[in-house]
Amino acid sequence: MTSIRNFVILLRCGMGLKTKEGQRPMPDVDGEQEWQQMMRIAKKQAVQGVVERGIRMMPEEQRPPRKINMAAMMLSDKIAMLNRRVDTACVKVAAMMEEAGLPCCILKGQGIALTYPDPTARVPGDIDVWVMAPPKQVIAFARKAQPDAFACYHHVEYVKCDGIEVELHYRPAFLNNLIYNRRLQQWFLSEAATQREHRVELLNGAGVVSVPTNAFNRIFLMVHIMNHVIHEGIGMRQMMDYYFLLRQGFTEEERQHDVQLLRQFGLYDITAAVMFVMRQLFAMPKRYLLVPPDEQRGIFLMNEILYGGNFGQYDPQSIQANTPWRKNMLRLKRDWRLLKIFPSECLWEPIFRWWHFFWRQLHRRINS
């Protein structure tokens, strides 16, 4: 617990947060072994770049032993280089889509990174592109380049760009509850043109791409969080993304509009849980909270984050689920455990899975 507490303090330091007295929070680390444990937690949560930024802000005498410090610095440089590669790849992929007559914008990742004090410190993932075209058209386009590309309800795999995985989304995200999901998809369609027109300049002259607005992301990223909580697991990087998004600010009118949408999509409870995590992990000022925090659900979510790590990859049960049968059994077990916390998504999942099976069969033979 001491290592976790010190890790959170160091993470806050790397995020640029300060105490009420205006000072940077500094961890009190007890020796090399604890430093190693903290670095393992950073890897588990995919926040190594931000942690290294925190180390750089510490007085020299309080920094980790030279070997650990050098390893952290080298990894931080690699993360910055990877961000530059992903930025360049995003511009290339977006240009490819536009040339093919497929309007698009880049979801999550490199757009959200721009809200960070140091965008190059965020560990990047793959490239998620929202292609604003019918699913069959997008799937046919992807399979022209990759005939065996796997397609599911909201995205299809695409060829790698500069070694970076690419997914083409015809739906930015989804919900298990078919009623809430229908409302959500209608909202996505109504927002598509606005998001396509929102252009930003990526770092180091990589180029200009379309990314979602902050208003869109406040809803979309909450759907993304809910989806991962239900299906896999969620980590601190996703919470940090949402923290920096909220710190961009919003008016009271915008907040009320967001709350109305969150209720329409059945996302109020998960939002209240996330607000609790925002307060506990990052000491989020109350003026940036969308809804009052929910302690019960928030504690549950916090435990999920600390236990499973980034997307639940470090949950021992997930590691052992190496066959389709085990994965399905684990998912049912997870639904049962989450039932009291987020009943709507859990109760609807079996229905959605059957519906999704037939959807995949219908789209399985689509080709160029």
BALOBA-1460 file (C-alpha; in Angstrom, 3 decimals):
// residues 368
<rec num="1" residu="m" x="0.000" y="0.000" z="0.000"/>
<rec num="2" residu="t" x="2.917" y="2.345" z="0.697"/>
<rec num="3" residu="s" x="4.257" y="1.745" z="-2.814"/>
<rec num="4" residu="i" x="0.833" y="2.452" z="-4.334"/>
<rec num="5" residu="r" x="0.471" y="5.655" z="-2.300"/>
<rec num="6" residu="n" x="3.945" y="6.844" z="-3.331"/>
<rec num="7" residu="f" x="3.241" y="5.856" z="-6.915"/>
<rec num="8" residu="v" x="0.069" y="7.987" z="-6.977"/>
<rec num="9" residu="i" x="1.977" y="10.932" z="-5.477"/>
<rec num="10" residu="l" x="4.707" y="10.570" z="-8.111"/>
<rec num="11" residu="l" x="2.081" y="10.274" z="-10.842"/>
<rec num="12" residu="r" x="0.449" y="13.501" z="-9.659"/>
<rec num="13" residu="c" x="3.849" y="15.174" z="-9.759"/>
<rec num="14" residu="g" x="4.392" y="14.030" z="-13.352"/>
<rec num="15" residu="m" x="0.926" y="15.282" z="-14.276"/>
<rec num="16" residu="g" x="1.872" y="18.748" z="-13.056"/>
<rec num="17" residu="l" x="-0.523" y="18.738" z="-10.086"/>
<rec num="18" residu="k" x="0.211" y="20.756" z="-6.971"/>
<rec num="19" residu="t" x="-0.873" y="20.647" z="-3.340"/>
<rec num="20" residu="k" x="-3.195" y="23.237" z="-1.769"/>
<rec num="21" residu="e" x="-0.071" y="25.090" z="-0.675"/>
<rec num="22" residu="g" x="1.088" y="25.334" z="-4.288"/>
<rec num="23" residu="q" x="3.885" y="22.789" z="-3.903"/>
<rec num="24" residu="r" x="4.577" y="19.792" z="-6.099"/>
<rec num="25" residu="p" x="3.701" y="16.524" z="-4.340"/>
<rec num="26" residu="m" x="6.833" y="14.477" z="-3.617"/>
<rec num="27" residu="p" x="6.855" y="10.774" z="-2.668"/>
<rec num="28" residu="d" x="8.894" y="9.515" z="0.272"/>
<rec num="29" residu="v" x="10.343" y="6.320" z="-1.207"/>
<rec num="30" residu="d" x="12.102" y="3.825" z="1.040"/>
<rec num="31" residu="g" x="14.995" y="2.452" z="-0.983"/>
<rec num="32" residu="e" x="15.634" y="0.713" z="-4.292"/>
<rec num="33" residu="q" x="13.176" y="-2.118" z="-3.763"/>
<rec num="34" residu="e" x="10.245" y="0.251" z="-3.419"/>
<rec num="35" residu="w" x="11.382" y="2.197" z="-6.483"/>
<rec num="36" residu="q" x="11.390" y="-1.047" z="-8.466"/>
<rec num="37" residu="q" x="7.881" y="-1.833" z="-7.235"/>
<rec num="38" residu="m" x="6.693" y="1.628" z="-8.277"/>
<rec num="39" residu="m" x="8.155" y="1.197" z="-11.754"/>
<rec num="40" residu="r" x="6.368" y="-2.144" z="-12.066"/>
<rec num="41" residu="i" x="3.099" y="-0.419" z="-11.184"/>
<rec num="42" residu="a" x="3.843" y="2.256" z="-13.808"/>
<rec num="43" residu="k" x="4.295" y="-0.458" z="-16.449"/>
<rec num="44" residu="k" x="1.150" y="-2.258" z="-15.312"/>
<rec num="45" residu="q" x="-0.851" y="0.965" z="-15.695"/>
<rec num="46" residu="a" x="0.889" y="2.092" z="-18.942"/>
<rec num="47" residu="v" x="1.892" y="5.480" z="-17.483"/>
<rec num="48" residu="q" x="5.684" y="5.139" z="-17.540"/>
<rec num="49" residu="g" x="6.227" y="8.387" z="-19.449"/>
<rec num="50" residu="v" x="4.276" y="10.493" z="-16.943"/>
<rec num="51" residu="v" x="6.033" y="8.789" z="-14.010"/>
<rec num="52" residu="e" x="9.447" y="9.564" z="-15.522"/>
<rec num="53" residu="r" x="8.345" y="13.179" z="-15.935"/>
<rec num="54" residu="g" x="7.581" y="13.171" z="-12.195"/>
<rec num="55" residu="i" x="11.044" y="11.786" z="-11.408"/>
<rec num="56" residu="r" x="12.650" y="14.620" z="-13.393"/>
<rec num="57" residu="m" x="10.800" y="17.150" z="-11.247"/>
<rec num="58" residu="m" x="12.131" y="15.693" z="-7.984"/>
<rec num="59" residu="p" x="15.227" y="17.065" z="-6.221"/>
<rec num="60" residu="e" x="18.260" y="15.084" z="-7.335"/>
<rec num="61" residu="e" x="18.875" y="13.608" z="-3.887"/>
<rec num="62" residu="q" x="15.328" y="12.150" z="-3.819"/>
<rec num="63" residu="r" x="15.460" y="10.497" z="-7.229"/>
<rec num="64" residu="p" x="15.766" y="6.718" z="-7.648"/>
<rec num="65" residu="p" x="19.141" y="4.941" z="-7.885"/>
<rec num="66" residu="r" x="21.051" y="5.715" z="-11.079"/>
<rec num="67" residu="k" x="20.251" y="2.369" z="-12.747"/>
<rec num="68" residu="i" x="16.490" y="2.808" z="-12.288"/>
<rec num="69" residu="n" x="16.641" y="6.485" z="-13.224"/>
<rec num="70" residu="m" x="18.551" y="5.790" z="-16.450"/>
<rec num="71" residu="a" x="16.164" y="2.984" z="-17.423"/>
<rec num="72" residu="a" x="13.197" y="5.314" z="-16.848"/>
<rec num="73" residu="m" x="14.806" y="8.061" z="-18.949"/>
<rec num="74" residu="m" x="15.553" y="5.675" z="-21.819"/>
<rec num="75" residu="l" x="11.986" y="4.355" z="-21.767"/>
<rec num="76" residu="s" x="10.631" y="7.902" z="-21.703"/>
<rec num="77" residu="d" x="12.674" y="8.722" z="-24.828"/>
<rec num="78" residu="k" x="11.284" y="5.620" z="-26.547"/>
<rec num="79" residu="i" x="7.727" y="6.665" z="-25.668"/>
<rec num="80" residu="a" x="8.350" y="10.136" z="-27.108"/>
<rec num="81" residu="m" x="9.768" y="8.599" z="-30.315"/>
<rec num="82" residu="l" x="6.791" y="6.237" z="-30.566"/>
<rec num="83" residu="n" x="4.420" y="9.185" z="-30.210"/>
<rec num="84" residu="r" x="6.121" y="10.882" z="-33.140"/>
<rec num="85" residu="r" x="5.734" y="7.702" z="-35.217"/>
<rec num="86" residu="v" x="2.071" y="7.390" z="-34.307"/>
<rec num="87" residu="d" x="1.437" y="11.081" z="-35.086"/>
<rec num="88" residu="t" x="2.954" y="10.640" z="-38.553"/>
<rec num="89" residu="a" x="0.995" y="7.421" z="-39.096"/>
<rec num="90" residu="c" x="-2.266" y="9.145" z="-38.071"/>
<rec num="91" residu="v" x="-1.759" y="11.785" z="-40.755"/>
<rec num="92" residu="k" x="-0.972" y="9.115" z="-43.370"/>
<rec num="93" residu="v" x="-4.013" y="6.991" z="-42.510"/>
<rec num="94" residu="a" x="-6.337" y="10.017" z="-42.484"/>
<rec num="95" residu="a" x="-5.001" y="11.075" z="-45.895"/>
<rec num="96" residu="m" x="-5.588" y="7.551" z="-47.251"/>
<rec num="97" residu="m" x="-9.185" y="7.626" z="-46.065"/>
<rec num="98" residu="e" x="-9.817" y="11.056" z="-47.559"/>
<rec num="99" residu="e" x="-8.298" y="10.010" z="-50.902"/>
<rec num="100" residu="a" x="-10.659" y="7.037" z="-50.933"/>
<rec num="101" residu="g" x="-13.612" y="9.368" z="-50.384"/>
<rec num="102" residu="l" x="-14.126" y="8.229" z="-46.790"/>
<rec num="103" residu="p" x="-14.417" y="11.184" z="-44.382"/>
<rec num="104" residu="c" x="-12.903" y="10.393" z="-41.000"/>
<rec num="105" residu="c" x="-11.438" y="11.597" z="-37.728"/>
<rec num="106" residu="i" x="-8.883" y="10.112" z="-35.322"/>
<rec num="107" residu="l" x="-10.419" y="8.854" z="-32.071"/>
<rec num="108" residu="k" x="-8.813" y="8.865" z="-28.583"/>
<rec num="109" residu="g" x="-5.006" y="8.534" z="-28.639"/>
<rec num="110" residu="q" x="-3.139" y="11.356" z="-30.305"/>
<rec num="111" residu="g" x="-6.000" y="13.822" z="-30.032"/>
<rec num="112" residu="i" x="-6.394" y="13.236" z="-26.289"/>
<rec num="113" residu="a" x="-2.611" y="13.443" z="-25.859"/>
<rec num="114" residu="l" x="-2.802" y="17.112" z="-26.852"/>
<rec num="115" residu="t" x="-4.641" y="17.836" z="-23.581"/>
<rec num="116" residu="y" x="-1.600" y="16.616" z="-21.563"/>
<rec num="117" residu="p" x="1.033" y="19.087" z="-20.269"/>
<rec num="118" residu="d" x="3.559" y="16.958" z="-22.190"/>
<rec num="119" residu="p" x="1.783" y="15.017" z="-24.970"/>
<rec num="120" residu="t" x="4.900" y="12.948" z="-25.673"/>
<rec num="121" residu="a" x="4.718" y="11.431" z="-22.158"/>
<rec num="122" residu="r" x="1.461" y="9.592" z="-22.866"/>
<rec num="123" residu="v" x="1.983" y="5.945" z="-23.835"/>
<rec num="124" residu="p" x="0.271" y="5.635" z="-27.240"/>
<rec num="125" residu="g" x="-1.789" y="2.676" z="-28.400"/>
<rec num="126" residu="d" x="-3.041" y="1.726" z="-31.834"/>
<rec num="127" residu="i" x="-4.776" y="4.101" z="-34.226"/>
<rec num="128" residu="d" x="-8.568" y="4.209" z="-34.076"/>
<rec num="129" residu="v" x="-10.132" y="5.940" z="-37.051"/>
<rec num="130" residu="w" x="-13.804" y="6.831" z="-37.168"/>
<rec num="131" residu="v" x="-14.701" y="6.394" z="-40.836"/>
<rec num="132" residu="m" x="-18.013" y="8.130" z="-41.454"/>
<rec num="133" residu="a" x="-19.491" y="5.676" z="-43.924"/>
<rec num="134" residu="p" x="-21.806" y="2.623" z="-43.806"/>
<rec num="135" residu="p" x="-20.285" y="-0.511" z="-42.219"/>
<rec num="136" residu="k" x="-20.429" y="-2.579" z="-45.430"/>
<rec num="137" residu="q" x="-18.546" y="0.092" z="-47.353"/>
<rec num="138" residu="v" x="-15.826" y="0.368" z="-44.696"/>
<rec num="139" residu="i" x="-15.472" y="-3.420" z="-44.371"/>
<rec num="140" residu="a" x="-15.191" y="-3.800" z="-48.158"/>
<rec num="141" residu="f" x="-12.510" y="-1.083" z="-48.216"/>
<rec num="142" residu="a" x="-10.512" y="-2.774" z="-45.442"/>
<rec num="143" residu="r" x="-10.742" y="-6.224" z="-47.030"/>
<rec num="144" residu="k" x="-9.499" y="-4.883" z="-50.323"/>
<rec num="145" residu="a" x="-6.155" y="-4.389" z="-48.573"/>
<rec num="146" residu="q" x="-6.522" y="-7.284" z="-46.119"/>
<rec num="147" residu="p" x="-8.939" y="-9.973" z="-47.355"/>
<rec num="148" residu="d" x="-9.166" y="-11.761" z="-44.005"/>
<rec num="149" residu="a" x="-9.674" y="-8.604" z="-41.935"/>
<rec num="150" residu="f" x="-11.810" y="-9.333" z="-38.873"/>
<rec num="151" residu="a" x="-14.938" y="-7.205" z="-38.525"/>
<rec num="152" residu="c" x="-17.128" y="-6.788" z="-35.466"/>
<rec num="153" residu="y" x="-20.060" y="-4.527" z="-34.676"/>
<rec num="154" residu="h" x="-18.104" y="-1.289" z="-34.339"/>
<rec num="155" residu="h" x="-14.813" y="-1.718" z="-36.211"/>
<rec num="156" residu="v" x="-12.798" y="-3.698" z="-38.746"/>
<rec num="157" residu="e" x="-9.096" y="-4.413" z="-38.684"/>
<rec num="158" residu="y" x="-6.943" y="-2.628" z="-41.246"/>
<rec num="159" residu="v" x="-3.371" y="-2.931" z="-42.446"/>
<rec num="160" residu="k" x="-0.608" y="-1.591" z="-40.205"/>
<rec num="161" residu="c" x="0.767" y="1.861" z="-40.970"/>
<rec num="162" residu="d" x="4.469" y="2.276" z="-40.189"/>
<rec num="163" residu="g" x="4.155" y="-0.746" z="-37.898"/>
<rec num="164" residu="i" x="1.209" y="0.734" z="-35.961"/>
<rec num="165" residu="e" x="-2.035" y="-1.250" z="-35.666"/>
<rec num="166" residu="v" x="-5.022" y="0.482" z="-37.286"/>
<rec num="167" residu="e" x="-8.728" y="-0.094" z="-36.669"/>
<rec num="168" residu="l" x="-11.416" y="1.482" z="-38.835"/>
<rec num="169" residu="h" x="-14.515" y="2.313" z="-36.788"/>
<rec num="170" residu="y" x="-17.846" y="2.752" z="-38.523"/>
<rec num="171" residu="r" x="-19.254" y="3.225" z="-35.025"/>
<rec num="172" residu="p" x="-17.047" y="5.012" z="-32.474"/>
<rec num="173" residu="a" x="-18.270" y="2.768" z="-29.624"/>
<rec num="174" residu="f" x="-21.309" y="0.783" z="-28.503"/>
<rec num="175" residu="l" x="-23.349" y="-0.286" z="-25.478"/>
<rec num="176" residu="n" x="-24.754" y="-3.739" z="-24.680"/>
<rec num="177" residu="n" x="-28.174" y="-2.307" z="-23.846"/>
<rec num="178" residu="l" x="-29.800" y="-2.219" z="-27.292"/>
<rec num="179" residu="i" x="-32.154" y="0.627" z="-26.317"/>
<rec num="180" residu="y" x="-29.368" y="2.855" z="-25.003"/>
<rec num="181" residu="n" x="-27.155" y="1.793" z="-27.894"/>
<rec num="182" residu="r" x="-29.717" y="2.878" z="-30.474"/>
<rec num="183" residu="r" x="-29.878" y="6.318" z="-28.877"/>
<rec num="184" residu="l" x="-26.083" y="6.446" z="-28.767"/>
<rec num="185" residu="q" x="-25.652" y="5.540" z="-32.447"/>
<rec num="186" residu="q" x="-28.195" y="8.175" z="-33.450"/>
<rec num="187" residu="w" x="-26.235" y="10.741" z="-31.451"/>
<rec num="188" residu="f" x="-22.978" y="9.682" z="-33.124"/>
<rec num="189" residu="l" x="-24.577" y="10.205" z="-36.542"/>
<rec num="190" residu="s" x="-25.817" y="13.651" z="-35.551"/>
<rec num="191" residu="e" x="-22.308" y="14.625" z="-34.380"/>
<rec num="192" residu="a" x="-20.296" y="13.195" z="-37.281"/>
<rec num="193" residu="a" x="-20.039" y="16.347" z="-39.409"/>
<rec num="194" residu="t" x="-18.943" y="18.498" z="-36.445"/>
<rec num="195" residu="q" x="-16.195" y="16.060" z="-35.480"/>
<rec num="196" residu="r" x="-14.985" y="15.767" z="-39.066"/>
<rec num="197" residu="e" x="-14.594" y="19.539" z="-39.252"/>
<rec num="198" residu="h" x="-12.646" y="19.826" z="-35.983"/>
<rec num="199" residu="r" x="-9.028" y="19.986" z="-37.167"/>
<rec num="200" residu="v" x="-5.895" y="20.155" z="-35.014"/>
<rec num="201" residu="e" x="-2.159" y="20.344" z="-35.613"/>
<rec num="202" residu="l" x="-0.227" y="17.385" z="-34.219"/>
<rec num="203" residu="l" x="3.199" y="17.846" z="-32.645"/>
<rec num="204" residu="n" x="6.538" y="18.360" z="-34.416"/>
<rec num="205" residu="g" x="4.921" y="19.370" z="-37.682"/>
<rec num="206" residu="a" x="3.464" y="15.904" z="-38.256"/>
<rec num="207" residu="g" x="0.430" y="17.442" z="-39.926"/>
<rec num="208" residu="v" x="-3.222" y="18.328" z="-39.424"/>
<rec num="209" residu="v" x="-5.946" y="15.774" z="-38.702"/>
<rec num="210" residu="s" x="-9.555" y="15.774" z="-37.578"/>
<rec num="211" residu="v" x="-10.130" y="14.787" z="-33.948"/>
<rec num="212" residu="p" x="-13.279" y="14.935" z="-31.787"/>
<rec num="213" residu="t" x="-14.151" y="18.052" z="-29.823"/>
<rec num="214" residu="n" x="-13.898" y="18.090" z="-26.031"/>
<rec num="215" residu="a" x="-17.698" y="18.123" z="-25.802"/>
<rec num="216" residu="f" x="-17.933" y="14.940" z="-27.899"/>
<rec num="217" residu="n" x="-15.114" y="13.255" z="-25.965"/>
<rec num="218" residu="r" x="-16.770" y="13.851" z="-22.602"/>
<rec num="219" residu="i" x="-19.509" y="11.451" z="-23.742"/>
<rec num="220" residu="f" x="-17.582" y="9.173" z="-26.084"/>
<rec num="221" residu="l" x="-14.734" y="8.443" z="-23.663"/>
<rec num="222" residu="m" x="-17.253" y="7.599" z="-20.942"/>
<rec num="223" residu="v" x="-18.802" y="5.030" z="-23.286"/>
<rec num="224" residu="h" x="-15.283" y="3.714" z="-23.941"/>
<rec num="225" residu="i" x="-14.631" y="3.453" z="-20.193"/>
<rec num="226" residu="m" x="-17.917" y="1.634" z="-19.599"/>
<rec num="227" residu="n" x="-17.188" y="-0.754" z="-22.453"/>
<rec num="228" residu="h" x="-13.803" y="-1.712" z="-21.049"/>
<rec num="229" residu="v" x="-15.044" y="-1.998" z="-17.464"/>
<rec num="230" residu="i" x="-17.687" y="-4.489" z="-18.601"/>
<rec num="231" residu="h" x="-15.674" y="-6.476" z="-21.122"/>
<rec num="232" residu="e" x="-11.998" y="-6.398" z="-20.111"/>
<rec num="233" residu="g" x="-10.895" y="-3.990" z="-17.454"/>
<rec num="234" residu="i" x="-9.734" y="-0.399" z="-17.146"/>
<rec num="235" residu="g" x="-6.483" y="1.234" z="-16.071"/>
<rec num="236" residu="m" x="-5.079" y="4.536" z="-14.848"/>
<rec num="237" residu="r" x="-4.144" y="5.737" z="-18.331"/>
<rec num="238" residu="q" x="-7.817" y="5.907" z="-19.308"/>
<rec num="239" residu="m" x="-8.612" y="7.738" z="-16.059"/>
<rec num="240" residu="m" x="-5.762" y="10.170" z="-16.744"/>
<rec num="241" residu="d" x="-7.096" y="10.798" z="-20.242"/>
<rec num="242" residu="y" x="-10.473" y="11.702" z="-18.777"/>
<rec num="243" residu="y" x="-8.869" y="13.872" z="-16.103"/>
<rec num="244" residu="f" x="-7.019" y="16.040" z="-18.624"/>
<rec num="245" residu="l" x="-10.110" y="16.188" z="-20.824"/>
<rec num="246" residu="l" x="-12.221" y="17.557" z="-17.949"/>
<rec num="247" residu="r" x="-9.487" y="20.038" z="-17.032"/>
<rec num="248" residu="q" x="-10.023" y="21.688" z="-20.419"/>
<rec num="249" residu="g" x="-13.129" y="23.128" z="-18.784"/>
<rec num="250" residu="f" x="-16.823" y="23.487" z="-19.616"/>
<rec num="251" residu="t" x="-19.673" y="25.813" z="-18.809"/>
<rec num="252" residu="e" x="-22.534" y="24.975" z="-16.450"/>
<rec num="253" residu="e" x="-24.840" y="24.844" z="-19.463"/>
<rec num="254" residu="e" x="-22.500" y="22.332" z="-21.134"/>
<rec num="255" residu="r" x="-22.338" y="20.274" z="-17.954"/>
<rec num="256" residu="q" x="-26.129" y="20.070" z="-17.725"/>
<rec num="257" residu="h" x="-26.308" y="19.047" z="-21.379"/>
<rec num="258" residu="d" x="-23.680" y="16.335" z="-20.775"/>
<rec num="259" residu="v" x="-25.603" y="14.999" z="-17.782"/>
<rec num="260" residu="q" x="-28.764" y="14.834" z="-19.864"/>
<rec num="261" residu="l" x="-26.962" y="12.778" z="-22.537"/>
<rec num="262" residu="l" x="-25.302" y="10.544" z="-19.950"/>
<rec num="263" residu="r" x="-28.713" y="9.733" z="-18.484"/>
<rec num="264" residu="q" x="-30.170" y="9.040" z="-21.947"/>
<rec num="265" residu="f" x="-27.386" y="6.535" z="-22.629"/>
<rec num="266" residu="g" x="-27.485" y="4.879" z="-19.193"/>
<rec num="267" residu="l" x="-24.048" y="6.216" z="-18.285"/>
<rec num="268" residu="y" x="-24.846" y="8.231" z="-15.177"/>
<rec num="269" residu="d" x="-23.710" y="5.571" z="-12.678"/>
<rec num="270" residu="i" x="-20.358" y="4.896" z="-14.362"/>
<rec num="271" residu="t" x="-19.797" y="8.661" z="-14.604"/>
<rec num="272" residu="a" x="-20.415" y="9.043" z="-10.865"/>
<rec num="273" residu="a" x="-17.923" y="6.231" z="-10.213"/>
<rec num="274" residu="v" x="-15.331" y="7.880" z="-12.463"/>
<rec num="275" residu="m" x="-15.831" y="11.209" z="-10.671"/>
<rec num="276" residu="f" x="-14.978" y="9.454" z="-7.386"/>
<rec num="277" residu="v" x="-11.774" y="8.124" z="-8.974"/>
<rec num="278" residu="m" x="-10.980" y="11.625" z="-10.275"/>
<rec num="279" residu="r" x="-11.182" y="12.968" z="-6.719"/>
<rec num="280" residu="q" x="-9.294" y="10.126" z="-5.032"/>
<rec num="281" residu="l" x="-6.505" y="9.545" z="-7.549"/>
<rec num="282" residu="f" x="-5.959" y="13.031" z="-8.927"/>
<rec num="283" residu="a" x="-7.595" y="15.374" z="-6.370"/>
<rec num="284" residu="m" x="-9.801" y="16.809" z="-9.107"/>
<rec num="285" residu="p" x="-11.268" y="20.210" z="-8.114"/>
<rec num="286" residu="k" x="-15.029" y="19.939" z="-7.637"/>
<rec num="287" residu="r" x="-15.755" y="22.518" z="-10.327"/>
<rec num="288" residu="y" x="-14.555" y="20.033" z="-12.963"/>
<rec num="289" residu="l" x="-16.813" y="17.160" z="-11.862"/>
<rec num="290" residu="l" x="-19.702" y="16.366" z="-14.189"/>
<rec num="291" residu="v" x="-21.834" y="14.706" z="-11.469"/>
<rec num="292" residu="p" x="-21.504" y="14.078" z="-7.704"/>
<rec num="293" residu="p" x="-19.096" y="11.177" z="-6.965"/>
<rec num="294" residu="d" x="-20.533" y="7.775" z="-6.052"/>
<rec num="295" residu="e" x="-18.356" y="6.284" z="-3.310"/>
<rec num="296" residu="q" x="-19.647" y="2.706" z="-3.490"/>
<rec num="297" residu="r" x="-19.238" y="2.348" z="-7.244"/>
<rec num="298" residu="g" x="-16.088" y="4.467" z="-7.163"/>
<rec num="299" residu="i" x="-14.325" y="2.180" z="-4.678"/>
<rec num="300" residu="f" x="-15.263" y="-0.821" z="-6.820"/>
<rec num="301" residu="l" x="-13.888" y="0.905" z="-9.924"/>
<rec num="302" residu="m" x="-10.711" y="1.936" z="-8.086"/>
<rec num="303" residu="n" x="-10.065" y="-1.668" z="-7.081"/>
<rec num="304" residu="e" x="-10.608" y="-2.784" z="-10.679"/>
<rec num="305" residu="i" x="-8.020" y="-0.248" z="-11.855"/>
<rec num="306" residu="l" x="-5.399" y="-1.159" z="-9.267"/>
<rec num="307" residu="y" x="-5.900" y="-4.916" z="-9.603"/>
<rec num="308" residu="g" x="-6.178" y="-5.455" z="-13.357"/>
<rec num="309" residu="g" x="-3.975" y="-2.701" z="-14.736"/>
<rec num="310" residu="n" x="-4.195" y="-1.347" z="-18.261"/>
<rec num="311" residu="f" x="-7.309" y="-2.875" z="-19.904"/>
<rec num="312" residu="g" x="-7.253" y="-5.630" z="-17.279"/>
<rec num="313" residu="q" x="-4.192" y="-7.231" z="-18.888"/>
<rec num="314" residu="y" x="-2.643" y="-8.090" z="-15.524"/>
<rec num="315" residu="d" x="-5.686" y="-9.799" z="-14.051"/>
<rec num="316" residu="p" x="-4.494" y="-13.397" z="-13.440"/>
<rec num="317" residu="q" x="-7.837" y="-14.772" z="-14.614"/>
<rec num="318" residu="s" x="-7.548" y="-12.876" z="-17.907"/>
<rec num="319" residu="i" x="-4.052" y="-14.237" z="-18.436"/>
<rec num="320" residu="q" x="-5.298" y="-17.803" z="-17.916"/>
<rec num="321" residu="a" x="-8.267" y="-17.326" z="-20.263"/>
<rec num="322" residu="n" x="-6.342" y="-18.480" z="-23.341"/>
<rec num="323" residu="t" x="-9.149" y="-20.324" z="-25.151"/>
<rec num="324" residu="p" x="-12.538" y="-19.100" z="-26.471"/>
<rec num="325" residu="w" x="-14.327" y="-21.296" z="-23.906"/>
<rec num="326" residu="r" x="-12.350" y="-19.876" z="-20.984"/>
<rec num="327" residu="k" x="-12.811" y="-16.337" z="-22.266"/>
<rec num="328" residu="n" x="-16.575" y="-16.800" z="-22.459"/>
<rec num="329" residu="m" x="-16.726" y="-18.306" z="-18.983"/>
<rec num="330" residu="l" x="-14.598" y="-15.459" z="-17.614"/>
<rec num="331" residu="r" x="-16.913" y="-12.921" z="-19.224"/>
<rec num="332" residu="l" x="-19.987" y="-14.531" z="-17.661"/>
<rec num="333" residu="k" x="-18.242" y="-14.574" z="-14.306"/>
<rec num="334" residu="r" x="-17.336" y="-10.907" z="-14.755"/>
<rec num="335" residu="d" x="-20.930" y="-10.027" z="-15.642"/>
<rec num="336" residu="w" x="-22.128" y="-11.702" z="-12.452"/>
<rec num="337" residu="r" x="-19.599" y="-9.774" z="-10.359"/>
<rec num="338" residu="l" x="-20.542" y="-6.453" z="-11.984"/>
<rec num="339" residu="l" x="-24.293" y="-7.085" z="-11.919"/>
<rec num="340" residu="k" x="-25.014" y="-5.095" z="-8.751"/>
<rec num="341" residu="i" x="-22.776" y="-2.208" z="-9.824"/>
<rec num="342" residu="f" x="-23.798" y="-1.739" z="-13.477"/>
<rec num="343" residu="p" x="-26.884" y="-3.963" z="-13.960"/>
<rec num="344" residu="s" x="-28.073" y="-2.639" z="-17.323"/>
<rec num="345" residu="e" x="-24.956" y="-3.491" z="-19.337"/>
<rec num="346" residu="c" x="-24.510" y="-6.854" z="-17.600"/>
<rec num="347" residu="l" x="-28.100" y="-8.023" z="-18.064"/>
<rec num="348" residu="w" x="-28.127" y="-7.038" z="-21.714"/>
<rec num="349" residu="e" x="-24.766" y="-8.589" z="-22.602"/>
<rec num="350" residu="p" x="-26.042" y="-12.152" z="-23.315"/>
<rec num="351" residu="i" x="-28.695" y="-10.695" z="-25.628"/>
<rec num="352" residu="f" x="-26.152" y="-8.439" z="-27.335"/>
<rec num="353" residu="r" x="-23.735" y="-11.343" z="-27.793"/>
<rec num="354" residu="w" x="-26.342" y="-13.446" z="-29.571"/>
<rec num="355" residu="w" x="-27.372" y="-10.501" z="-31.723"/>
<rec num="356" residu="h" x="-23.697" y="-9.758" z="-32.434"/>
<rec num="357" residu="f" x="-23.104" y="-13.379" z="-33.523"/>
<rec num="358" residu="f" x="-25.727" y="-13.064" z="-36.260"/>
<rec num="359" residu="w" x="-24.407" y="-9.615" z="-37.210"/>
<rec num="360" residu="r" x="-20.921" y="-11.088" z="-37.755"/>
<rec num="361" residu="q" x="-22.335" y="-13.924" z="-39.852"/>
<rec num="362" residu="l" x="-24.187" y="-11.425" z="-42.035"/>
<rec num="363" residu="h" x="-21.016" y="-9.369" z="-42.611"/>
<rec num="364" residu="r" x="-18.536" y="-12.261" z="-42.780"/>
<rec num="365" residu="r" x="-18.577" y="-12.635" z="-46.557"/>
<rec num="366" residu="i" x="-18.303" y="-8.963" z="-47.439"/>
<rec num="367" residu="n" x="-15.285" y="-8.339" z="-49.649"/>
<rec num="368" residu="s" x="-13.981" y="-5.813" z="-52.108"/>
